[in-house]
Amino acid sequence: MHRAGDVGDWAVAAHEIDEMRRLTGISKYIDPKLGALLQAFMDGNLRKLREAVEHGNPKSFQAALADTVASCNGCHQASGGTLGVTVKVSDTMSMRHPHLLRKTTVPKDHGH
């Protein structure tokens, strides 16, 4: 979503935001407690992102994106997570998932 917004591909950015909204919505069925927390952190942010995209406003989009990343990281901390979300590309970033890579151990209850 952020790459599409960087170049003004608002259709793709809107699609990705809608996917984030969909995934946020179903999270409550996966984990009711953490799903509710995720929705509380993300609802306003996704709305602001969508509004910026609908208006094709790069400045508002970047501001909403920065707020969203901060909310993602706040939710990760509040829920005991260890991943940090970023949109900055660097050698320490996984290209499969937008999380900074750093030394960690596998949680005992980790699974897919």
Buried (B, 14 or more C-beta within 10 A) or exposed (E): BBEBBBEEBBEBBBBBBBEBBEEBBEBBEEEEEBBEBBBEBBBEBBEBBBEBBEEEBBEBBBBBBEBBBEBBBEBBEEEEBEBBBBBEEEEEBEEEEBBEEEEEEEEEEEEE
